[in-house]
Structure formats: C-alpha cells, structure tokens
C-alpha cells in the first residue's frame, strides 16, 4: 500500500512539474510575442478586434492630423462609433519611423501615415506589425506589403495647377508645358518628395522610370535654360498671391488649393503623356500600446466610409469599388484623366535614385536659374 501510494505521489509530482513547465513556456512565449509586437499571437476576428479596441479605449497616431486628407472625419467617426479617444502628433515619415524605434521599450504611438517609399524602410527597420484588412484583396499589388506591414489608404498623382487668370490656355500635357511662355514652379527637388516625384513623373512621360531619371532631368534643364523655371516654393501662400502661373503638385493638394483660393480661377490637369501615381500608407507600431485600436483604425480607413472621408479631403481612394456620393466625386478629377499614370515599380531602386537627385538638380538645373 505504501509503495503504491509513493508511486502515485511520484506521478502526481511529475504531472505538477509538467504543468508548471508548460505554464512557464506559455508565459515565455507570451512575453516574446509582446516584445515582438505580436501580443497574444492569436488572430482575432474583426468583431473581437472591435471589442478589444473598445477595451483599450484610445488610439495614438503620428503624422495623421485633422487637416490632412480630411483625417478629422475619420477620427470623429472612430471616436463616436467605438468610444475610443484619439490624439495625434504631426511629423514627417522619417520622424514617425524613428519614434517607433526609439520608444520600443516605452511606446506611446500606435499608428502612422507615411509616404509609400517609407513603407519598406519601416519594414527593414523592424518597427511594424502586420494586419490585413477585410478589403485586402481590393488593394492593388503596388499599394501594399505582401505580409500586411503597410498598406496605402489613398493615392495621388502629379498634376498641373494653373492660374487661369495668368494663363489663358492651361497646359494639359508635358508638351503643352514645354511649349508655353509662362513660368513653372516645381518646388525644392533637393529636399521635397513631392518635387522629386514631379521629376519622376516627367521621366515616366518621356520613357524613363525610377531607375532612369534622365528624361525628367533633361526636360526641366531645358525649361531652366529658357528662363521658364522658378525656384520659388510651391506653397499655398505663394500661389494665393496670384504671382504663380503653373505649379506641379500632388492632385489632392492642387484640388484643395484651387477650392481654397478660387474654384473658378484655377485649372487642374493630369498630364496626358503620363504621370506617377503614389500614395500614403499606414504603418502599425510593432510595440503599439493599443494594437487592436490601431488595427481597427486601418480597417476603418479602408472601409467605404473611411475611403469617402479621404475623398472629401481631395485624396483619391485606393479602393476603386467604393461608390462616392455625387458631391464628393465632384471634388475629384474624372477617372479618365488617370489613364497613363504609373506606379513606381521598385521603391528600393527609387530610394537610390532619389538620393542622387539633389546633386543632379544642382548641376543640371539650378545652375541656369537666376
């Protein structure tokens, strides 16, 4: 009897030890998941994400201020529908990624909005966590990371904004731009991504791409030699003064400026030969303190309601299937204008090319400006 009891006791101790070891492993895995920005590891349903997000009670964004692309309406919708509070700190794409990395031990931000070229940078830095939304299959391949680490919510193309009080025949093509007699502002190509994309757009129109920027440089070099290129800043304030004739801008900026200054005094056109289409992508912080609220935010941005909110801010939705209300659709250019726009094929190649642009611009273009 004693031997049998001792045997049972021994078995019980072994089972207890096994339970403790399994629990320790589970805790260790949970800790690792948390450290890797994958708390819980289990994939939640959308309903579960919504419930968890409401429990978290807050979402903290960076680079997504109320005034940009009408984020205001999206934040208002999210806070009202899910009882989640929101705060934002405006900053550049590079600053957002740096913040995620610097604060990984004490994270404060959940989600950011970065230029698409910075999506792969964020992945390389290891600061993102993946989440594929309900509408994932509707997102073009060029506009998303295959693993869900970043996804474009809205797109933009380089366009011409023309003051029709100063230019009677607004340019509709790069050829029109070349043959005009007015001054053109492209912005600071040595620093500004929008201005650099304008050079890429011209390159694409004349047979180049992200690896061959020469056609774009040559186009602007010719304009500079003819005294037709201005080195003024492509800002709303400068355009509003009525001294700027044609400015190269993202279409959502051009349409916004037109409505702010004078709806009837400006023309916006996508150049017929071709332009570049790009966008801004959400990145979710690997160490987000409110991970489900961040996922729910991305989900809402790509919902019909979220896409319509962005269109109200002149940003073209990334989902073509979204039916915009007539008054919202009227804010945007007709789809036919975008027949010849092309996305960047390889952003790692473009990143390398963009680094060479400042010196090329200085040597080939700026030297001809007064």
Secondary structure, 3 states (H helix, E strand, C coil): CHHHHHHHHHHHHHHHHHHHHHHHHHHHHHHHHHHCCCCCCCCCCHHHHHHHHHHHCEEEEECCCCCCCCHHHHHHHHHHHHCCEEEEECCCHHHHHHHHHHCCCCCCCCEEEEECHHHHHHHHHCCECCCCCCCHHHCCHHHECCCCCEEEEEEEEEEEEEECCCCCCCCCCHHHHHHCCCCEECCCCCCCHHHHHHHHHHHHHCCCECCECHHHHHHHHHHHHCCCEECCCCCHHHHHCCCCCEEEEEHHHHHHHHHHHCCCCEEEECCCCCEEEEEEEEEEECCCCCHHHHHHHHHHHCCHHHHHHHHHCCCEECCCCCCCCHHHHCCCCCHHHHCCEEECCCHHHHHHHHHHHHHHHHHHCHHHCC
